[in-house]
Amino acid sequence: MAKDGDKSEWKEFVWNPRTREFLGRTASSWGLIFLFYLVFYIFLAGLFALTMYVMLQTLDDHKPTWQDRLSTPGLVIRPHADETFEIVYTIQETESWDMYAQTLDKFLSAYNNTVQAQKNHQCTPDQYFQQEDSGDVKNNPKRSCQFNRTMLEICSGLEDRYYGYQDGRPCIIIKLNRVIGLLPGKNGQAPFVTCGPKKDDSDKIGEIAYFPENGTFNLMYYPYYGKKAQVNYSQPLVAIKFLNITLNEDVNIECKIHANNIPTGSERDKFAGRVSFKLRINTIF
C-alpha cells in the first residue's frame, strides 16, 4: 500500500490533473519563467555583442593596437634542414646538399629582378621609406622597395646554381624578422650582420664574404607596416659565403645584428638579434 501511495504521489507531482500543474507549476508559471530567462539571455547576448563592437572599433585592420610581445627582432637563416639549425653534407654526395640548393632556389624566386620590378618600387637608398597616414585618411596599400636577387652576387644562385655547396664554399641567407614600425638604426647608420665562431671554433671558420657589401640591411626597407598595409613587402637579405672553412669538423657559428637601437640577447629572449647554427662539410679523400 505504501508503495502504491508513493507511486501515486510521484505521478501527481509530474502531472496533477486537478490543478493542471506540471512538476508543481501551472502553464502560466512555466511561461513566466521561460519568458524571464529568454529576456535575461537576450540581454546577456546583447551586452556581449555591444562590448565586442566597442572593442573592435578601437582596432586597426592594418596595424596592431598593442605590440609588446616582440620588440627586438631575431635572425633566421636559409637553408636549414630542421629546427636544430644544422647544415651537414658531403661534397662528393650530391644528394646530401642538393636539397639545400633547391631550398634556396625556391626561397629566392620571389626576389627575381622581374618579379621585384612588377611588384615593388625603386627607392632612394640609405634613408627610411616612411609612408605615414594623413589623419583619418589611411595611406594604404603602402609601397615597398625592391630587393633584387642580383644584390646577393655570387650567392644569388644566378652565377652559381649550386650556391657553392658543390665545392665546400656554401652560401647562407640571413634575414631579420619583421617588426611593425621598427626603425633599425639611428643617425643614418644601417644595421649590419657579422658572423663568427662559437666556443673553440675560431681557427676553423676561415674567411667569410658578405653580400650586399658589409652585410647591411639598407634603411630604405624600413619601417615595415604589416602584411595588410604592405602586401608586397620583400624582406632585405644578407648572404654570407664561407670561403675556406675547415672540412670534416663541426663548426659552430653565431651571427648577430648590429644596430645602436637593437640589443642582442636579453633576459627575456637570449636569441634576440642573433642566430646560431652548426655547419659541417665532409669530404671523401
N, C-alpha and C positions, 0 to 999 in steps of 0.2 A: 504493500500500500504506500509506504514511504517513497519507494522508487517511482511509482506511478505519479505521486504528487509532485516529486521533483521534476519529472519529465514534463508534466503539465505546466508547472511554473516556468520552466525553461522555454517551452513553446509560446507561452503567453508573453514572455519578455521579448522574444523575437517579433511576434506579431500578436497584438491584442485586438481581437475583432470588436470588442465592446467599445473601447476608446479610440480604435483605429490608430494605434500607436505602433511604430516600427522601432525596435531597440529602445523603447522608452520615450520616444519623441513622436509628436504628430508631424504630419506633412509640412504644415506651416513652420514648425520649429526647425525641421531639417532645411527647409527653404531659406530661412533667415541665416542659418549657419553657413550654408553654401554661398549665399549672397555676400556675407561678411568676408569669407576667405577669398572669394572671387575679387572683390574690391581691394582687399588687402594685397593680394599678389599682383594685381594690375598696378597698384600704387608702387610696389617694390620694383616691378619691371620698368615702370616709367621713370622712377628715381635713378635706377641703374643706367637707363638709356640717356637720361639727361646728363648724368655725371660723365659718361663716356663721350657724349657730344661736346661738352665743355672742354674736356681734356684734349680731344682731338683738334679743337680749334687752336690750341697752343702749339701744335706740332707743325713742322715744316716738311713738306714732301721731299724736299731736296737736301735738307741738312738736319742732322740730329740736334735736338734741343740740348741734350746733355752728352758730353763726350769725355768722361773721366776714366774709362776702362783702359784706354791705351793712349798715352801721351807721348811715349818715346817709341819710335818705330824700330822694328827688328830688321835683320838682314836675312835674305833667303838665297839659296844657291840653286842653280840648274846646271847639269842634271844631278839628281840624286836618286839612288835606287829605292830607298825606303826612308822611314823616319829616323834611321840611325845616322844618316848623312855620311855614308861611307861610299867611296868610289874605288872599286878594286877591279883590276882587269889584267890580262896578259897580252902583251903586244902582239905576239905571233898568233894568238887565237882571236880571229876577227869577231866571232860570235860573242866574245866576252866584253867587247867595247862598242860593237855596232849599235846596241840599244841606246848608249849614251849619245852617239851622233844623231840617231833618229829622234831622240827626245829633244835635243837642241834644235834640230830642223823644224820640228812641229812647233816648238815654243817661239822661235824667231820668225815664223811665217807671217805673223801679224805685223812684223817690223819691216817687211819688204818695202823698198822705196816706192813702188807703185801703189801699194795699199796705203801707206802713210800720206802720199800725195793726194789721194782721193778723199781721205777722211780728215786729215789734220792740216794745220797751217804752218807756214814758215814764220817763226817768231824771232824776235830780237834776243840774241844770247846774252848771258851774264846779267840779266835783270829779271825780277819776278814778273810773271804774266798774270796780273791781277785783273779780275773782271767783276767788280762789285755791283750789287743791285742798286737801283735808284729808288730809295724809299720802299714803297709797297710794290713797285714795278720790278719783277724778277727778270734778271738778265739770263734767261735760260732758253735753250741749252747753251752752255758755255763752250767756247772753242778750246781746242787742245793743240799742243805743239808737236811737230813731227820729231820722232826719234827714228832715224833711218838705220837699217841693219848695217849698212856700209860703214857706219861710225865705229863699228867694232873691228874693222880692218881684217887682220888675218884670223880673227876669232868669229867672223861673221858667217862662216860656212860657205862663202861665195868663192873665196880663193882656195880654201882647203875644205873640201866637203866632209872630211872626217874630223875636223876641229883639232888636229894634232894628236889624236888618240893613237893613230897607227904608228907613230914614231916616238911615243913616250914623252910628248910635249903637249899635254892636253890643255884645253881651254875650259874655264869655269865661268858661268854667267852669274853675276850678283845683282840683286835688285833690293831696293829699300821699300819696306811695306808702306802702304798708303795710310796716311792720317789726314783727315779732312782739315783744311785750314793751316796745315803746318808750313812754316817758312824756315826751312833748314839752313840757316846761315845768317850772318849779320855783317853789316858794313861791306856788302858786295863780295864776301868770301863764300864760294860754293862749297858744299860738303864734298868730301872725297873719301875713298876707301883705301886702306892699306891692309895687306895680308902678311902674316909672319908665322913662324913656327911656335908650337906649344911645347912645354916641358923641355926635353933634352934633344929636340929635333933641329936645333939651329944649324947644324952642319949638314943637314940632309935636304933642305928645301931648295937651295940653289937660287938662281935669279928668276925674278918674276917681271913680266911685262904687263902693262895696264892699257886698256882701251875703253873709252877715249883716254887721251893723254892725261896722266896723273891720276887716273881713276876717279874723275869728278862727275857728280850729278849736277848738271848745269841748272842755274837758278830759274831759267825760263820754264821749267816743268812744274813749277810751284807758284801758288798753292794748288792743292787738289781740292775739288769742290764736291766730290761724291759721284756715285755711279749714275744717279738720275740726272743730276745737273750737268755732268761732263761725261756723256755716254761714250765718246771716242777716245778717252784719255789713254795714252800709252806711257807706261812707267819707264823712266830712263833706266838704262842698264850700264853696268861696268863689266867688262870681260878681263879676266886675268889669265895669263898663259905661263905655265911653268916651263922654263927653257932648259934646265939641266938638273931636274930633281933626281934624288938618289933612287935607284931601282931596287926591287926585291926587298924593300923595307917599308914598314908603316911610317907615314909622315903625318903628324897631327898638326893641323893648320887652323889658325883663327884670323878672321877678317873683321875689321872694325870700321865704323863710320866716324869720321872726324868732322865736327861742326861745333862752333862755340856755343850753340844752344841745344845740342843733343848729347846728353850724358850717356856714357857707355857703361851698362851694368848698374844695378841698384838693388836695394834690399827687396823690393817688390818683384823685380824681374832681372835676374843676373844675366840674361841673354839679350837685354835691351841694347840695341845699337851694335850688335855683334852676331857672328855665326861661326860655329866650329865644325870641322869635318875632318875625316881621315881619308888620305889618298895613298893607295898602294899600287904601284905599277910593277908588274912582274915581267920577267923576260926569260926565255929559254935559251941557254947558252949552246 
